[in-house]
């Protein structure tokens, strides 16, 4: 892992990693959009969640890229795990991949689905890329620096700018899922002081926090770590945090886990700050 100097976020090695992840995320997005244009076939997996050939084609492309360019770093990915072909635990350094986050949004014809790739080190997401191919937007972050940029139909990145979370305003904006309206999260929001609520799909919720366009994202029903790692990496790089309900930083790849994650709240600024 010596190739990445995360003590220096401006180092060439970190920039090279982020650029590589952006490149493969954009290529995966092209696969997803091609499947959408053809018409996606929906299959229900063993955990009763949907999957399409877009998920599988995009993941295969990403896995091939990461295996060839970073052969010493293990990869944990959603469909790989479903097939029983990735480790049941991971520690130290590994990639977490969700090649199509927001499959429900994709199937419903909405544009709020993303390609998520994160690098985990020491149980913390230290680098991540979130690409929304139908929106032509890409977010990336590594320790202390986060960006958003446009992506042209040809796949070129343009108009990249630095982003940062904002101090919590008098009336904060809370983000919830389009498709998951769990009672636990609604109950948590009722305890929040006066606020506005907006529904957003996939890991875009983390990106809006990172851009300073929203303030809090509670999720009290467990997800898988690959669902959130890339967005969490962007949020942390932009100055935010993702905490358990006990107020400790959310950890990834805990040994012996099935890559489920604890209930969490993403914050643009420290709670009660």
WOTA-V346158 format. One record per backbone hydrogen bond with DSSP energy under -1.0 kcal/mol. CO is the residue of the C=O (numbers start at 1). NH is the residue of the N-H. E is the energy in kcal/mol with one decimal. If there is no record, write none. Layout:
co=CO nh=NH e=E
co=CO nh=NH e=E
//
This chain:
co=1 nh=4 e=-1.9
co=4 nh=6 e=-1.0
co=5 nh=8 e=-1.3
co=8 nh=11 e=-2.3
co=11 nh=15 e=-2.0
co=12 nh=16 e=-2.6
co=13 nh=17 e=-2.0
co=14 nh=18 e=-2.6
co=15 nh=19 e=-2.6
co=16 nh=20 e=-2.1
co=17 nh=21 e=-2.5
co=18 nh=22 e=-2.6
co=19 nh=23 e=-2.3
co=20 nh=24 e=-2.2
co=21 nh=25 e=-2.2
co=22 nh=26 e=-2.3
co=23 nh=27 e=-1.9
co=24 nh=28 e=-2.4
co=25 nh=29 e=-2.2
co=26 nh=30 e=-1.6
co=27 nh=31 e=-1.4
co=28 nh=32 e=-2.1
co=29 nh=33 e=-2.5
co=30 nh=34 e=-2.1
co=31 nh=35 e=-2.1
co=32 nh=36 e=-2.3
co=33 nh=37 e=-2.1
co=34 nh=38 e=-1.6
co=35 nh=39 e=-2.3
co=43 nh=51 e=-2.6
co=45 nh=48 e=-1.9
co=49 nh=45 e=-3.0
co=51 nh=43 e=-3.0
co=52 nh=56 e=-1.6
co=53 nh=57 e=-2.8
co=54 nh=58 e=-2.3
co=55 nh=59 e=-2.3
co=56 nh=60 e=-2.3
co=57 nh=61 e=-1.8
co=58 nh=62 e=-2.1
co=59 nh=63 e=-3.0
co=60 nh=64 e=-2.1
co=61 nh=65 e=-2.0
co=62 nh=66 e=-2.8
co=63 nh=67 e=-2.5
co=64 nh=68 e=-1.8
co=65 nh=69 e=-2.6
co=66 nh=70 e=-2.7
co=70 nh=73 e=-2.0
co=74 nh=95 e=-2.7
co=76 nh=97 e=-2.5
co=77 nh=81 e=-2.5
co=78 nh=82 e=-2.0
co=79 nh=83 e=-1.7
co=80 nh=85 e=-2.7
co=81 nh=84 e=-1.6
co=92 nh=122 e=-1.7
co=94 nh=120 e=-3.2
co=95 nh=76 e=-2.8
co=96 nh=118 e=-2.5
co=97 nh=78 e=-1.5
co=98 nh=116 e=-2.7
co=101 nh=114 e=-2.5
co=102 nh=106 e=-2.4
co=103 nh=107 e=-2.8
co=104 nh=108 e=-1.9
co=105 nh=110 e=-2.3
co=106 nh=109 e=-1.0
co=111 nh=113 e=-1.6
co=114 nh=101 e=-3.0
co=115 nh=131 e=-2.3
co=116 nh=98 e=-2.4
co=117 nh=129 e=-2.5
co=118 nh=96 e=-2.5
co=119 nh=126 e=-2.1
co=119 nh=127 e=-1.2
co=120 nh=94 e=-1.8
co=121 nh=124 e=-1.3
co=123 nh=252 e=-1.4
co=124 nh=121 e=-2.7
co=126 nh=143 e=-1.1
co=127 nh=119 e=-2.9
co=128 nh=141 e=-2.1
co=129 nh=117 e=-2.1
co=130 nh=139 e=-3.0
co=131 nh=115 e=-2.5
co=132 nh=136 e=-1.3
co=132 nh=137 e=-1.5
co=136 nh=151 e=-2.2
co=137 nh=132 e=-2.9
co=138 nh=149 e=-2.1
co=139 nh=130 e=-2.7
co=140 nh=147 e=-2.8
co=141 nh=128 e=-2.3
co=142 nh=145 e=-3.1
co=145 nh=142 e=-2.2
co=146 nh=163 e=-2.2
co=147 nh=140 e=-2.1
co=148 nh=161 e=-2.6
co=149 nh=138 e=-2.3
co=150 nh=158 e=-2.5
co=152 nh=155 e=-2.2
co=156 nh=152 e=-2.8
co=158 nh=150 e=-2.6
co=161 nh=148 e=-2.2
co=172 nh=196 e=-2.7
co=173 nh=215 e=-2.6
co=173 nh=216 e=-1.7
co=174 nh=198 e=-2.4
co=176 nh=200 e=-2.8
co=182 nh=186 e=-1.7
co=183 nh=187 e=-2.5
co=184 nh=188 e=-2.0
co=185 nh=189 e=-2.4
co=186 nh=190 e=-1.5
co=188 nh=191 e=-1.1
co=189 nh=192 e=-1.3
co=196 nh=174 e=-3.3
co=198 nh=176 e=-2.4
co=202 nh=205 e=-1.2
co=203 nh=207 e=-1.2
co=204 nh=208 e=-2.3
co=205 nh=209 e=-1.7
co=206 nh=210 e=-2.4
co=207 nh=211 e=-1.9
co=208 nh=213 e=-2.5
co=209 nh=212 e=-1.3
co=215 nh=268 e=-2.5
co=216 nh=175 e=-2.7
co=217 nh=266 e=-3.0
co=219 nh=264 e=-2.3
co=223 nh=261 e=-2.2
co=224 nh=227 e=-1.4
co=225 nh=229 e=-2.0
co=228 nh=232 e=-2.9
co=229 nh=233 e=-2.4
co=230 nh=234 e=-2.1
co=231 nh=235 e=-2.5
co=232 nh=236 e=-2.9
co=233 nh=237 e=-2.2
co=234 nh=238 e=-1.5
co=235 nh=240 e=-2.7
co=236 nh=239 e=-1.3
co=238 nh=165 e=-2.4
co=241 nh=267 e=-3.4
co=242 nh=250 e=-2.4
co=243 nh=265 e=-2.5
co=244 nh=247 e=-1.9
co=248 nh=244 e=-3.2
co=254 nh=257 e=-2.0
co=259 nh=225 e=-3.2
co=264 nh=219 e=-2.9
co=265 nh=243 e=-2.5
co=266 nh=217 e=-2.6
co=267 nh=241 e=-2.3
co=270 nh=273 e=-2.0
//
